[in-house]
Amino acid sequence: MSVSDAEAVPEGDAAADEWERVRDLPPSAKLVAKVLEYEDTLSQSELAEETLLPSRTVRYALSRLEEADAVESRFSFTDARKRLYTLDL
């Protein structure tokens, strides 16, 4: 593959490359990532409500996504006990 071939990556392939970090993760992590893609920023409890997954499963999915550098987390300004998660792909 020449340099010009690498530069001519179609738009759809670029989006697929972004999701490469998530490809080998469990289905629950993929679901959480997809929900974050559509909903932008959610707390763990909101993710559990949206995905219909148990809180424990969402917590595991978020830890796997954080290990893969696919999600960013920050403390909520309104409730410092909660963390808010955003997809980082």
C-alpha positions as CSV (number, residue, x, y, z in Angstrom):
1,M,0.0,0.0,0.0
2,S,1.5,3.3,-1.0
3,V,1.2,6.6,0.9
4,S,-1.4,7.9,-1.5
5,D,-3.5,4.7,-0.9
6,A,-3.5,5.4,2.8
7,E,-4.6,9.0,2.3
8,A,-7.5,7.9,0.1
9,V,-9.3,6.1,2.9
10,P,-13.1,6.4,2.2
11,E,-15.2,8.3,4.8
12,G,-16.9,5.1,6.0
13,D,-13.6,3.4,6.7
14,A,-12.5,6.3,8.9
15,A,-15.6,5.7,11.1
16,A,-14.8,2.0,11.3
17,D,-11.2,2.8,12.4
18,E,-12.6,4.8,15.3
19,W,-14.6,1.8,16.6
20,E,-11.5,-0.5,16.3
21,R,-10.8,0.1,20.1
22,V,-14.2,-1.3,20.9
23,R,-14.3,-4.2,18.5
24,D,-13.0,-6.9,20.9
25,L,-14.9,-5.7,24.0
26,P,-17.9,-7.6,25.4
27,P,-21.3,-6.9,23.9
28,S,-22.4,-4.9,27.0
29,A,-19.5,-2.5,26.4
30,K,-20.4,-2.1,22.8
31,L,-24.0,-1.4,23.7
32,V,-22.9,1.2,26.3
33,A,-20.7,2.9,23.7
34,K,-23.5,3.0,21.1
35,V,-25.9,4.6,23.6
36,L,-23.2,7.1,24.5
37,E,-22.8,7.8,20.8
38,Y,-26.5,8.8,20.6
39,E,-27.0,10.4,24.0
40,D,-23.7,12.2,24.4
41,T,-23.2,12.3,28.2
42,L,-24.8,10.1,30.8
43,S,-24.3,8.8,34.3
44,Q,-24.0,5.2,35.2
45,S,-27.5,5.0,36.4
46,E,-28.8,6.7,33.3
47,L,-26.8,4.2,31.1
48,A,-28.4,1.3,33.1
49,E,-31.8,2.8,32.4
50,E,-31.2,3.4,28.7
51,T,-29.5,0.0,28.0
52,L,-31.8,-2.0,30.3
53,L,-28.6,-3.6,31.7
54,P,-28.0,-4.2,35.4
55,S,-25.9,-1.5,37.1
56,R,-23.1,-4.0,37.8
57,T,-22.9,-4.9,34.1
58,V,-22.8,-1.2,33.1
59,R,-20.0,-0.6,35.6
60,Y,-18.0,-3.5,34.1
61,A,-18.7,-2.2,30.6
62,L,-17.6,1.3,31.5
63,S,-14.4,0.0,33.1
64,R,-13.6,-1.9,29.9
65,L,-14.3,1.1,27.8
66,E,-12.0,3.3,30.0
67,E,-9.2,0.7,29.7
68,A,-9.6,0.9,25.9
69,D,-9.6,4.8,26.1
70,A,-13.0,4.8,24.4
71,V,-14.8,6.8,27.0
72,E,-14.0,9.9,29.2
73,S,-15.4,10.4,32.6
74,R,-15.7,13.4,34.8
75,F,-17.5,14.3,38.1
76,S,-21.0,15.8,37.9
77,F,-21.1,19.5,38.9
78,T,-24.6,19.0,40.3
79,D,-23.8,15.9,42.3
80,A,-20.1,15.1,43.0
81,R,-21.0,11.5,43.9
82,K,-21.8,10.8,40.3
83,R,-19.6,10.5,37.3
84,L,-20.6,11.5,33.8
85,Y,-19.4,9.5,30.8
86,T,-18.8,10.6,27.3
87,L,-17.8,8.5,24.3
88,D,-14.2,9.4,23.1
89,L,-13.8,7.9,19.7
